[in-house]
Amino acid sequence: MLVYPQLTTGALSQFPIQKRRRRRTVVNSAADGSAIKLADPTGELTEWQLQYAGLSDGELAALQQFFTAAEGTLNGFTFLDPAGNLLAWSDHLENAVWSLGSFLTKTGGVADPLGGSNAWHLTNSGAGAQGITQTLAAPGGYLFCLSAWVRAAAATTVTMLMAANRSAQPVQTGWNRITFTASGDASAESVVLGLELAAGTAIDIYGLQAEPQAAPSKYKPSTTGGVYEAARLCDDALTVTTAGVSNHSATVNIIHASHL
């Protein structure tokens, strides 16, 4: 799997990040002058411009090696959106992308911490731990940050899962945001992320989010998720400006077309 590299900090890019998404509408014009318009999801185009400054020699070498492996615009690669939520359908835990334990039940429409009603109530009625997870087609060795808002009727704990890594997090009676940062198996081409509830535990949850960086950003509701397979570089060469020892600047342009 060819994947876009992270920086040594664990971040995938620096600010500012420019992201542009273009959607296509199909128009069928009839002989009587009327028209029927339909959205065309397969025509969606997403572009990113990543600007780097102060790159170390090692970080620059990683980018240059990536350009060589991609052969410029020729080969596709997996790109994790640094400005998005990697998890798909983050507000829709009923969607098939989520895997739930057999004894874990969910109820939607719960008031969330941002004033909406997009939170979920999860109850584990089983005799053992039960989880809710999502599998991403992303490199296991990446550094990921998993976050979520949680609360419970009485203080308890919930376990955050990231590949084989686990982290017990406190759940208060009021909404609090929990986070977990870790890397998985460097040889794996997918990673499982989610939460696990102990037997007899019930919590409210909102805003599950995964990001390719060391710390969480503001919650971004998602539908398709931020893992883009078959992304491509827009340029055949990487132009670099060197200001000093281990101090380099560069701009990388990336595109993903759903119909290609």
BELFEN-V78038 format. One record per backbone hydrogen bond with DSSP energy under -1.0 kcal/mol. CO is the residue of the C=O (numbers start at 1). NH is the residue of the N-H. Records with the same first field share a line. If there is no record, write none. Layout:
BEGIN
CO=NH + NH
END
This chain:
BEGIN
2=78
7=10
11=7
18=49
20=47
22=45
24=40
26=38
28=36
30=33
34=30
36=28
38=26
40=43
41=44
44=258
45=22
46=256
47=20
48=254
49=18
50=252
52=250
55=248
56=60
57=61
58=62
59=63
60=64
61=65
62=66
63=67
64=68
65=69
66=70
67=72
70=75
71=74
77=231
78=4
79=228
81=84
89=92
92=95
95=98
99=133
101=104
103=125
105=123
107=121
110=119
112=115
116=112
119=110
120=205
121=107
122=203
123=105
124=200
130=197
131=101
132=195
133=99
134=193
136=138 + 191
139=142
140=184
144=182
145=211
146=180
147=209
148=178
149=206
150=176
151=204
156=171
158=169
159=196
160=167
161=194
162=165
165=162
167=160
169=158
171=156
172=152
176=150
178=148
180=146
182=144
185=188
188=140
191=136
192=163
193=134
194=161
195=132
196=159
197=130
198=201
201=124
203=122
204=151
205=120
206=149
209=147
210=86
211=145 + 213
226=81
228=79
231=77
232=255
241=249
244=247
247=243
248=55
249=241
250=52
252=50
253=234
254=48
255=232
256=46
257=260
END
